[in-house]
């Protein structure tokens, strides 16, 4: 089911993210998705996240669909030219996968195969335009598609806590013009920044899901502050993570922090996107504490 239909009905849309394995055994991922992610509307599948070779997002989305779970096909421009991107989109449509998220993608130097040649034939904006073109029944070369045209709920990403809010809003506007129907944000830890951003972004009248990552420990928080663009973790979060190491190790502190952020922000957005990063087992408790289950 296209999540754009859920937004149109006024539902508060919940999604969670999973990362395919570096191999093709999906038993663990599928088990955790069935056990811990039943209360979300759809499951994002990352596309070789952090430029690390993994099983494809498309194959994993198909496996989730076969289990009766709704998925969101994440597609990055890093590894494919426009021919391959269009082919994968048509393949997704053939499998009945009708949600997608357009991403430019991390550069290959960030991954474990630094000698790999990046492609970036398109970027996230032109990829969204590409999807709209396919939905119109033609490929980017102007050739008519054989048979029915695909139809996707087209998503994009925005970083509301970036230092350059005007730049983010401009990017958001360009993505909407290219066809974006909903947005998922980079991880938010500063409620005040998010609310201020949304006060300006509401002019676009496009659904936005707040993105959250359950912080596992202070070391992870510091790493994200230093290495992840658009993420700003306040000192109070790090101090709470340091206060009781056993509580933090069990995930309790991280869940409390994340639930608090969701509660403070949920009236200003149209959904929540949870990037579990291997902590799928904590998603039910997070939804419970945030009042979303």
C-alpha positions as CSV (number, residue, x, y, z in Angstrom):
1,X,0.0,0.0,0.0
2,X,1.3,3.5,-0.9
3,X,1.9,5.4,2.3
4,X,0.8,8.6,0.4
5,X,-2.7,7.2,0.7
6,X,-2.3,7.0,4.5
7,X,-1.1,10.6,4.7
8,X,-4.1,11.7,2.5
9,X,-6.4,10.0,5.0
10,X,-4.8,12.0,7.8
11,X,-3.2,9.1,9.5
12,X,-0.1,9.5,11.6
13,X,2.3,7.3,9.7
14,X,4.9,5.1,11.4
15,X,7.8,3.6,9.6
16,X,11.0,1.8,10.7
17,X,14.2,1.1,8.9
18,X,16.2,-2.1,8.4
19,X,19.6,-2.7,6.8
20,X,20.1,-5.8,4.7
21,X,22.9,-8.2,5.6
22,X,26.3,-8.5,4.0
23,X,25.1,-11.8,2.5
24,X,21.8,-13.3,1.4
25,X,20.5,-15.0,4.5
26,X,17.5,-12.9,5.5
27,X,16.2,-15.2,8.2
28,X,17.2,-12.9,11.1
29,X,16.0,-9.7,9.5
30,X,12.6,-11.2,8.5
31,X,12.2,-12.7,12.0
32,X,12.9,-9.4,13.7
33,X,10.6,-7.5,11.3
34,X,7.7,-9.9,11.9
35,X,8.2,-9.9,15.7
36,X,9.1,-6.2,16.4
37,X,7.8,-4.1,13.5
38,X,4.2,-5.2,13.2
39,X,3.0,-1.9,14.5
40,X,4.5,0.3,11.8
41,X,2.8,1.1,8.5
42,X,5.9,0.3,6.4
43,X,9.5,-0.7,6.6
44,X,12.3,1.2,4.9
45,X,15.1,-0.9,3.4
46,X,18.4,0.8,3.1
47,X,20.4,0.7,-0.1
48,X,24.0,-0.4,0.7
49,X,24.0,2.1,3.6
50,X,27.3,3.9,4.4
51,X,28.6,2.7,1.0
52,X,29.0,-0.8,2.3
53,X,28.1,-3.7,-0.1
54,X,25.0,-5.6,1.1
55,X,22.1,-7.5,-0.2
56,X,20.0,-5.1,-2.3
57,X,17.1,-3.1,-1.0
58,X,14.9,-4.4,-3.8
59,X,15.5,-8.1,-2.9
60,X,14.9,-7.4,0.7
61,X,11.7,-5.4,0.0
62,X,10.4,-8.4,-2.0
63,X,11.2,-10.7,0.8
64,X,9.3,-8.5,3.3
65,X,6.3,-8.3,0.9
66,X,6.2,-12.1,0.7
67,X,5.8,-12.0,4.5
68,X,2.9,-9.7,4.2
69,X,4.9,-6.6,5.3
70,X,4.7,-3.2,3.5
71,X,8.1,-1.9,2.5
72,X,9.7,1.3,1.2
73,X,12.3,0.8,-1.5
74,X,15.3,3.2,-0.8
75,X,17.2,4.0,-3.9
76,X,20.5,5.8,-4.1
77,X,22.2,7.3,-7.1
78,X,25.7,6.4,-6.0
79,X,26.0,3.0,-7.6
80,X,23.8,3.2,-10.8
81,X,23.4,5.3,-13.9
82,X,20.0,6.4,-15.1
83,X,19.5,3.2,-17.1
84,X,20.0,0.9,-14.0
85,X,17.9,3.2,-11.8
86,X,15.0,3.1,-14.1
87,X,15.3,-0.7,-14.5
88,X,15.3,-1.1,-10.7
89,X,12.2,1.1,-10.4
90,X,10.4,-0.9,-13.0
91,X,11.5,-4.1,-11.3
92,X,10.1,-2.8,-8.0
93,X,6.8,-2.0,-9.7
94,X,6.6,-5.5,-11.1
95,X,7.0,-7.0,-7.6
96,X,4.2,-4.7,-6.3
97,X,6.5,-2.5,-4.3
98,X,4.9,0.9,-4.5
99,X,6.8,3.1,-2.0
100,X,10.2,4.6,-2.7
101,X,12.6,7.0,-1.1
102,X,15.0,8.9,-3.3
103,X,18.6,9.5,-2.0
104,X,21.7,10.8,-3.6
105,X,23.8,8.4,-1.4
106,X,27.0,8.5,0.6
107,X,30.3,8.7,-1.4
108,X,32.1,5.4,-1.8
109,X,35.1,6.7,0.3
110,X,32.9,6.4,3.4
111,X,32.5,2.6,2.9
112,X,34.6,-0.5,3.0
113,X,35.4,-0.5,-0.7
114,X,37.0,2.8,-1.1
115,X,38.4,2.0,-4.5
116,X,34.9,1.6,-6.0
117,X,34.0,4.2,-8.6
118,X,30.9,6.3,-7.7
119,X,28.4,7.0,-10.4
120,X,26.1,9.9,-9.4
121,X,24.6,10.1,-12.9
122,X,21.5,11.5,-11.2
123,X,21.0,13.1,-7.8
124,X,17.9,12.8,-5.5
125,X,16.1,15.6,-7.2
126,X,16.6,14.3,-10.8
127,X,15.8,10.8,-9.5
128,X,12.4,12.0,-8.3
129,X,11.9,13.6,-11.8
130,X,12.9,10.2,-13.3
131,X,10.1,8.5,-11.2
132,X,7.5,11.0,-12.4
133,X,8.6,10.5,-16.0
134,X,8.2,6.7,-15.6
135,X,4.8,7.3,-14.0
136,X,3.8,9.3,-17.1
137,X,4.5,6.2,-19.3
138,X,7.9,7.1,-20.7
139,X,11.6,6.6,-19.9
140,X,14.1,9.4,-19.6
141,X,15.1,8.9,-23.3
142,X,11.5,9.7,-24.3
143,X,10.6,6.1,-25.2
144,X,7.1,4.9,-24.3
145,X,6.9,2.1,-21.8
146,X,5.4,-1.2,-22.8
147,X,2.2,-1.8,-20.8
148,X,1.1,-0.1,-17.6
149,X,3.1,2.8,-16.1
150,X,4.3,2.3,-12.5
151,X,2.9,4.4,-9.6
152,X,4.9,5.1,-6.4
153,X,4.6,7.0,-3.2
154,X,7.6,9.2,-3.8
155,X,9.7,10.1,-0.7
156,X,12.7,12.3,0.0
157,X,14.9,13.3,2.9
158,X,15.4,16.6,4.7
159,X,17.7,17.7,7.5
160,X,15.7,20.0,9.8
161,X,18.5,20.4,12.4
162,X,21.1,21.5,9.9
163,X,23.0,24.7,10.4
164,X,21.8,25.9,7.0
165,X,18.0,25.9,7.4
166,X,17.4,28.1,4.4
167,X,19.5,25.7,2.2
168,X,17.4,22.7,3.5
169,X,14.1,24.5,2.8
170,X,15.3,25.3,-0.7
171,X,16.3,21.7,-1.3
172,X,12.9,20.6,0.1
173,X,11.1,22.9,-2.4
174,X,13.2,21.6,-5.3
175,X,12.3,18.0,-4.3
176,X,8.6,18.8,-4.1
177,X,8.7,20.4,-7.5
178,X,10.4,17.2,-8.8
179,X,7.6,15.0,-7.4
180,X,8.3,14.3,-3.7
181,X,5.0,13.5,-1.9
182,X,6.4,13.0,1.6
183,X,9.6,13.6,3.6
184,X,11.5,11.6,6.2
185,X,14.0,13.7,8.2
186,X,17.5,13.0,9.3
187,X,17.7,12.0,13.0
188,X,16.3,14.7,15.3
189,X,17.5,15.2,18.9
190,X,16.8,18.9,19.3
191,X,13.0,19.4,19.5
192,X,13.2,23.2,19.4
193,X,15.2,23.2,16.2
194,X,12.7,20.7,14.6
195,X,9.6,22.7,15.6
196,X,11.1,26.0,14.3
197,X,12.0,24.2,11.0
198,X,8.5,22.8,10.7
199,X,6.9,26.2,11.3
200,X,8.6,27.3,8.1
201,X,8.2,24.0,6.2
202,X,4.5,23.8,6.7
203,X,4.1,26.3,3.8
204,X,4.8,23.4,1.4
205,X,1.8,21.3,2.7
206,X,3.7,18.1,2.2
207,X,3.7,15.4,5.0
208,X,6.9,15.2,7.1
209,X,7.9,12.3,9.3
210,X,10.3,13.1,12.1
211,X,13.3,10.8,11.9
212,X,14.7,9.4,15.2
213,X,17.6,7.1,16.2
214,X,17.6,5.5,19.7
215,X,21.0,6.6,21.1
216,X,22.9,3.5,22.3
217,X,25.6,5.3,24.3
218,X,27.6,8.5,24.7
219,X,30.2,7.3,22.3
220,X,27.7,6.8,19.5
221,X,26.3,10.3,20.2
222,X,29.7,11.9,20.0
223,X,30.5,10.0,16.8
224,X,27.3,11.1,15.1
225,X,27.9,14.7,16.2
226,X,31.4,14.6,14.6
227,X,30.6,12.5,11.4
228,X,26.9,12.7,10.4
229,X,25.9,15.8,8.5
230,X,22.7,17.4,9.7
231,X,22.7,15.7,13.1
232,X,23.2,17.8,16.2
233,X,23.0,15.9,19.6
234,X,22.7,18.3,22.5
235,X,24.9,18.0,25.6
236,X,21.9,16.9,27.8
237,X,21.4,13.8,25.7
238,X,25.0,12.8,26.2
239,X,24.9,13.5,29.9
240,X,21.8,11.3,30.3
241,X,23.5,8.5,28.5
242,X,26.5,8.8,30.8
243,X,24.5,8.9,34.0
244,X,23.6,5.2,34.4
245,X,25.7,3.0,32.2
246,X,23.7,-0.2,32.9
247,X,20.4,1.5,32.1
248,X,21.9,2.9,29.0
249,X,23.4,-0.5,28.0
250,X,19.9,-2.0,28.3
251,X,18.5,0.6,26.0
252,X,16.2,2.1,28.6
253,X,17.8,5.5,28.6
254,X,17.9,5.8,24.8
255,X,14.2,4.8,24.6
256,X,13.3,7.4,27.2
257,X,15.2,10.1,25.4
258,X,13.7,9.2,22.0
259,X,10.1,8.9,23.3
260,X,10.5,12.4,24.9
261,X,11.6,13.9,21.6
262,X,8.7,12.2,19.8
263,X,6.1,13.5,22.3
264,X,7.5,17.0,22.0
265,X,7.4,17.0,18.2
266,X,4.5,14.8,17.1
267,X,2.0,17.7,17.0
268,X,4.2,19.4,14.4
269,X,4.6,16.5,11.9
270,X,2.6,13.8,10.2
271,X,4.5,10.7,11.3
272,X,7.6,9.1,12.8
273,X,10.4,7.3,11.0
274,X,12.5,5.1,13.4
275,X,16.1,4.2,12.3
276,X,16.7,1.3,14.7
277,X,20.3,0.5,13.6
278,X,20.0,-3.1,14.9
279,X,17.8,-2.3,17.9
280,X,14.5,-3.4,16.2
281,X,13.7,-5.2,19.5
282,X,13.3,-1.8,21.2
283,X,10.8,-0.4,18.7
284,X,7.7,-1.7,20.5
285,X,8.8,-0.2,23.8
286,X,9.6,3.1,22.1
287,X,6.1,3.2,20.5
288,X,4.5,2.4,23.8
289,X,6.4,5.1,25.7
290,X,5.8,7.7,23.0
291,X,2.0,6.9,23.1
292,X,1.9,5.6,19.5
293,X,1.2,1.9,19.9
